[in-house]
Amino acid sequence: MICYDLHSHSIASDGSLSPSDLVSRAIEQGVDVLALTDHDGTEGIIEARAAAKNTLLSLISGVEVSATWGGTTIHIVGLNIDIDNLKLQQGLKSMRDIRVGRAEEIARKLEKAGIPGAFEGAQKYASEIMLGRVHFAKFLVEHGHAKSIADVFKRYLVRNKPGYVAGHWADLADAVNWITSAGGQAIIAHPARYKMTATKLRRLITDFKTAGGIGFEVVSGRQQHPEEIKKLARLANDAELFASCGSDFHSPENNWVELGRLSQMPESCTPIWTSFTEQLSL
C-alpha cells in the first residue's frame, strides 16, 4: 500500500528539519509520497526536490496558506503548485509581511510584560523568510520563561495572555485563488482543530468550494478518534470534496506526530491523489 503524507514542514517555516533532512526522515518512515507544505512560503522546495531525486520518494510541491474566515484563522494546503507562479508568490509575500508586523507587536507586548529582546531572540530560530510564534516560544523556553513550547503557548501566546496578537490573514477566497492560479489543488487543513459548530463548518466548506477548493483533510497526524475520522469523511463526501491526509509534521521532538504515521483513509472517501497520481508515475 502506498503511504501518502501530504502535509509537512521544514525549517523554511516553523519546522526543525532542513528540507533535505525532512526528505530523508520521510524515506526512513516508509513514506512514498510526501508534500512539503511550509507556511506561507515555498523556499524549501528546491532543496527538497534535489534530496528526493534518484530516490523512491515522490515529492509534491506544496504550501500552507494562512487565511481568515468568519473571525477564525483557517489553513489552506496547496498541492502540486507551480512555485514560480507570480500571483502565488506575491500573495505569499504579503502573508510574510503580515507575520513580520505581528512578530514586532508580540515582541513589544512581551517587553511590556518584562521580557526584553524577544524579537532578536526569536530571529535566532527563524528562517530568513518566516518569523512565527514557535520561534518566540523557543526563545522563551531557552531563557527560562517556560518549561516547554506548549507551556509558552498556554502562558504567553494565546488570547488574553501577555504576548497574544491576533493574526489578520488573507481572505479565504484569495488564499484559494493563489493556489489554483498556480495550478494547485486547495485543501482545508485539519478541520477538526477549528472547533466550529457543524453549521459553521458547513458554511466554511460552502465558501471554500465556491472559491475553487476541492479537498478536505480527513486524516491528520495528531491522535484522532475513529469517530472523528468517520465524521470528517461524511462531511467530505456530503460536500463532494476529495479527502486528503497529512501528518502536519514539524519536528522529531514532537514524537506524537510522525511522518507517515496516519490512520487509514476511510474507504468511503475519494482520495485527493486519485486526481494526480498519473503525474507521479506510481
MOJOHU-V254486 format. One record per residue. N is the residue number from 1. RES is the residue in three letters. D_CENTER is the distance of its C-alpha to the mean C-alpha in Angstrom with 1 decimal. Layout:
n=[N	N]
res=[RES	RES]
d_center=[D_CENTER	D_CENTER]
This chain:
n=[1	2	3	4	5	6	7	8	9	10	11	12	13	14	15	16	17	18	19	20	21	22	23	24	25	26	27	28	29	30	31	32	33	34	35	36	37	38	39	40	41	42	43	44	45	46	47	48	49	50	51	52	53	54	55	56	57	58	59	60	61	62	63	64	65	66	67	68	69	70	71	72	73	74	75	76	77	78	79	80	81	82	83	84	85	86	87	88	89	90	91	92	93	94	95	96	97	98	99	100	101	102	103	104	105	106	107	108	109	110	111	112	113	114	115	116	117	118	119	120	121	122	123	124	125	126	127	128	129	130	131	132	133	134	135	136	137	138	139	140	141	142	143	144	145	146	147	148	149	150	151	152	153	154	155	156	157	158	159	160	161	162	163	164	165	166	167	168	169	170	171	172	173	174	175	176	177	178	179	180	181	182	183	184	185	186	187	188	189	190	191	192	193	194	195	196	197	198	199	200	201	202	203	204	205	206	207	208	209	210	211	212	213	214	215	216	217	218	219	220	221	222	223	224	225	226	227	228	229	230	231	232	233	234	235	236	237	238	239	240	241	242	243	244	245	246	247	248	249	250	251	252	253	254	255	256	257	258	259	260	261	262	263	264	265	266	267	268	269	270	271	272	273	274	275	276	277	278	279	280	281	282]
res=[MET	ILE	CYS	TYR	ASP	LEU	HIS	SER	HIS	SER	ILE	ALA	SER	ASP	GLY	SER	LEU	SER	PRO	SER	ASP	LEU	VAL	SER	ARG	ALA	ILE	GLU	GLN	GLY	VAL	ASP	VAL	LEU	ALA	LEU	THR	ASP	HIS	ASP	GLY	THR	GLU	GLY	ILE	ILE	GLU	ALA	ARG	ALA	ALA	ALA	LYS	ASN	THR	LEU	LEU	SER	LEU	ILE	SER	GLY	VAL	GLU	VAL	SER	ALA	THR	TRP	GLY	GLY	THR	THR	ILE	HIS	ILE	VAL	GLY	LEU	ASN	ILE	ASP	ILE	ASP	ASN	LEU	LYS	LEU	GLN	GLN	GLY	LEU	LYS	SER	MET	ARG	ASP	ILE	ARG	VAL	GLY	ARG	ALA	GLU	GLU	ILE	ALA	ARG	LYS	LEU	GLU	LYS	ALA	GLY	ILE	PRO	GLY	ALA	PHE	GLU	GLY	ALA	GLN	LYS	TYR	ALA	SER	GLU	ILE	MET	LEU	GLY	ARG	VAL	HIS	PHE	ALA	LYS	PHE	LEU	VAL	GLU	HIS	GLY	HIS	ALA	LYS	SER	ILE	ALA	ASP	VAL	PHE	LYS	ARG	TYR	LEU	VAL	ARG	ASN	LYS	PRO	GLY	TYR	VAL	ALA	GLY	HIS	TRP	ALA	ASP	LEU	ALA	ASP	ALA	VAL	ASN	TRP	ILE	THR	SER	ALA	GLY	GLY	GLN	ALA	ILE	ILE	ALA	HIS	PRO	ALA	ARG	TYR	LYS	MET	THR	ALA	THR	LYS	LEU	ARG	ARG	LEU	ILE	THR	ASP	PHE	LYS	THR	ALA	GLY	GLY	ILE	GLY	PHE	GLU	VAL	VAL	SER	GLY	ARG	GLN	GLN	HIS	PRO	GLU	GLU	ILE	LYS	LYS	LEU	ALA	ARG	LEU	ALA	ASN	ASP	ALA	GLU	LEU	PHE	ALA	SER	CYS	GLY	SER	ASP	PHE	HIS	SER	PRO	GLU	ASN	ASN	TRP	VAL	GLU	LEU	GLY	ARG	LEU	SER	GLN	MET	PRO	GLU	SER	CYS	THR	PRO	ILE	TRP	THR	SER	PHE	THR	GLU	GLN	LEU	SER	LEU]
d_center=[24.9	22.0	18.9	15.6	12.2	9.8	6.4	6.8	7.0	10.4	12.7	12.1	9.4	9.4	10.1	13.8	14.8	15.9	14.7	18.2	18.0	14.7	16.6	19.6	18.0	16.6	20.1	21.6	19.7	20.9	17.9	19.4	16.6	13.4	10.6	9.2	6.0	6.1	5.6	8.7	10.6	12.0	14.4	13.7	14.4	18.2	18.5	16.5	18.7	21.7	20.9	20.4	23.7	26.6	24.6	24.2	20.3	19.1	16.1	14.1	13.0	9.6	7.3	4.5	7.3	8.4	11.4	14.3	16.3	19.3	18.7	15.3	11.9	9.9	6.4	7.5	6.5	9.5	11.5	14.8	14.7	17.6	16.3	19.8	19.7	21.0	19.8	16.1	16.7	18.7	16.1	13.4	16.3	17.0	13.7	14.2	17.8	16.8	14.8	18.1	20.1	18.2	18.5	22.2	22.7	21.1	23.5	26.4	25.9	25.7	28.8	30.6	29.8	31.5	28.8	29.4	27.7	24.1	22.9	24.5	23.6	19.8	20.2	21.6	18.3	16.2	15.9	18.2	15.6	13.3	14.6	12.6	13.7	13.1	15.6	18.0	17.7	18.8	21.6	22.8	22.9	24.8	27.3	28.0	26.7	24.7	24.8	21.1	17.6	17.6	21.0	20.0	17.5	20.3	23.1	21.8	18.4	18.5	20.8	24.5	23.9	25.1	22.0	20.1	19.3	17.8	15.2	16.6	14.1	14.7	16.7	15.0	17.5	16.9	13.2	14.1	17.2	15.6	13.8	17.0	19.2	17.7	18.6	15.2	14.4	12.2	10.6	9.9	6.9	8.7	11.7	13.9	12.2	13.4	16.9	18.5	21.9	22.4	24.0	21.3	18.6	21.0	21.5	17.8	17.9	21.1	19.9	16.8	19.3	21.7	19.3	18.9	15.9	16.8	14.3	13.1	11.1	14.3	13.7	11.0	11.6	13.0	16.7	17.3	20.8	22.3	23.3	19.8	18.8	22.1	21.5	18.1	19.9	22.7	20.7	19.1	22.7	24.4	22.2	22.6	19.0	17.8	16.1	13.0	11.9	9.4	9.6	6.2	8.8	9.2	13.0	16.2	17.3	15.1	17.4	16.6	13.2	14.3	13.5	15.3	16.4	15.9	18.4	20.2	19.3	22.1	24.8	25.1	21.8	21.5	18.7	16.7	18.0	21.5	20.9	20.2	21.7	24.8	23.0	22.1	25.7	24.9]
